[in-house]
Amino acid sequence: MFLLIALAHAIPVFIAAAVAEKRSSVIWTALVMIAIGVMTGNPAYAALDIIAVAAVTWLCLSNMEDKQ
C-alpha cells in the first residue's frame, strides 16, 4: 500500500512531463511533490517518497528532448 502512496506523489511529475514538455516544469513539479510527500507523510516513509519521485523524474527527463 505504501508503494502506491509513494507513486501517487510521482503522478504529477508524469503529467507535467506530458503537458508542459519542459525540463524546468518537470523539475519544479518534482520538488513540490517531494516537499508535499515529506511534509504530509509518515516520516518512516519519507525516503521512499523521495526515491519514487526522483526515479519518475529521472525517467521523464531521460525521455525528453533538450527543451528548457
Phi, psi and omega in degrees: 000320182291336175292322178295322178294319178296319178289333177296329176288340182269345182302316178299334177292317175301316181296317179297321179293322181285322185274308187277327182054035177233138180300319183296323178294320179294316181294315180296319178297319178297317180296318179295317181291326174296315179299316179296317180297320181287319183287326185260344185267178177288131180302334179292335182251012181298319179297322178295319177299316181295316180296318180296314180293320179295320179295317179292322177298314178299317179299315180294316182291327180288338180262001180266153172284172180283083176242138178262000000 
